[in-house]
Amino acid sequence: MSGTMRGVYTNLTEIRRRVFAEVAKIAYDAGGDNAEEGLDSIAHNLRNLPYEIIPGDVATYRESVFLERAIVQERIRLAMGLPLQDLDRPEGVTEGLKKAAVPETYYEAPLVNVIKFACNACEDNVYRVMPNACQGCLAHPCREICPKGAITFKDKKAFIDHEKCIKCGRCASVCPYQAIHHHVRPCADACGMHAIGSDEHGRAEINYEKCVSCGQCLVNCPFGAIADKSQIFQTIMAINAGDEVIAEVAPAFVGQFGGKGNVDKLREAFKDLGFAGMEEVALGADLCTVEEAEDFLKEVPEKIPFMGTSCCPAWSVMAKKEFPDHAGCVSMALTPMTLTARLIRKQHPNAKIVFVGPCSAKKLEAMRRSVKSEVDFVLTFEEMAGMMRAKDIDYTSLAGEGGDFEVASADARGFAVAGGVANAVVNAIHRRHPDREVNVVNAEGLDECRKMMKAAVKGKYNGYLLEGMACPGGCVAGAGTLQAVAKTAGAVKMYAKKSERKNATENAYCDLIPELERPEDGKHGDELVAESTEASVPKK
């Protein structure tokens, strides 16, 4: 699976992050105006924004400065939570602004979008001979092994007839000079759901029946042609309106904005951004751990042969979608995001709750009816960094007031790293049943998750706990992260060790789990899949 661009700060990264920052700044600047004046100010600034981001009349990245601005304009619309423009009729960057400016507005499907005129129409799954590398050797192993006779020699160089080629790859595997290269579209290569194909012009096209919004395509497209919608604008509009807006921050936050898990600095930053409070999602991770531990003890192997963890929505939906007969084998425990939101809402019933994390798929999870009532907005770390940039907040220079999150366990904070969820559940089981043997298998990346499920369905993992993570490396590798995966993983592990509580069962809030559960939480996997796929979300 592709991932070579991750952790490299490119000009595309800068444009993406500047768009978030400028959209946030426009929203904040309009905060003191009355509603109509505020919208006029926002519209004026939005129309000027593509020219501020792409100034002058000389193209820097594309063949035309006009094309560069058009692409930026589409990214601005997506950052506002608006759909891509309909290119068949006149439409501007501000089309739909009035609706988008209402905090309660939720983005319409699809969440992940291809900006067609930004796509390079990359070749996908094609084998080509690199003439400078081919030596025209006498053995001709590529020709001899081809089952369809697709390889001949022209001017002593191998030539592939693509009308005959079945893309088996045997020729590439036997070439002694590695002169035959397998060309793949980077976004498609990164998609573990195999949801990306080509339209009639060869440009990327997403099959939304398959897409689970993991976001790996958008961070692996070297042309910046894929982007997801944001709620950064709606979040700020809620703050401007004077709503009580409370952030719940995912465990992968450590080191994302600089520093080493400085909770006091983060709390001050959120306050400066207009948030009324901030809580740790690892708190809900403790509750999720206890729920999954109890589910495992009750159901494996008496009721179900194995149990998969629930916290990664992309993995969970993929497993239930592609293995419907075993949908019940994926835990129905509420995710940490939802459990934390319900805990916050017990004390702040009228608050707007914002999940801040590394994940695009959490945006899709929050579109489910049963979750949408708890989580009002979902922002990535990258979008949050845009808000800080808009307000000129230098996170590392903030004074802070001292203090840490005081509730969550070390195991819960470890959820952010691959293997951490299963480790937490096993430790919770052993706390109550020290002699219980729990076998674990975990997979990173949806292709590997699929292989794990196939093996489990065949009986290879009977009695096992399965942990699935859509992003290779875990949540620290989510599409909305800011730092290199390995660096963040190390920072999360160090931060987890600071907790005075080591095990989820030590969290006193676990006693509240029965109060947080509702009848709709027990839905069968098929119903959850129906609510969690892009194609099923109705247009409003």
Protein Blocks (a to p, Z undefined) as FASTA:
>chain_A
ZZklgopacfklmmmmmmmmmmmmmmmmmmmpcfklmmmmmmmmmmmmmmmmmgcjbdfk
bmbfklmmmmmmmmmmmmnopacddfkbccdfkgoklmmmpmklccdddfbdcdfklpgo
iaehiacddfklpgoiaklmmmmmmmnlpacceehiacddfklpgolommmmmmmnlpac
cdddfklmmmmnlpaccdfkopacddfklpgolommmmmmcnlpaccddfklmmmmmmmn
opacdddddfklgokngpjhiaklmmmmmmmnopabdcdfklmmmmmmmmmmmmmmmmmc
klpmbdcdfklmklmmmmmmmmmmlmmmpcfbdcfklmmmmmmmmmmmmbccddddfbfk
lmmmmmpmklmmmmmbdcdfklmmmmmmmnopafklpnbjgdadfkbcfklmmmmpghkl
mmmmmmmmmmmmmmbccdddddehjklmmmmmmmmmnopmgoiacdddfbghijmlgfkb
cbdfklmmmmmmmmmmmpmbfbfklpmklmmmmmmpcfklmpcfklmmmmmgfklpccZZ
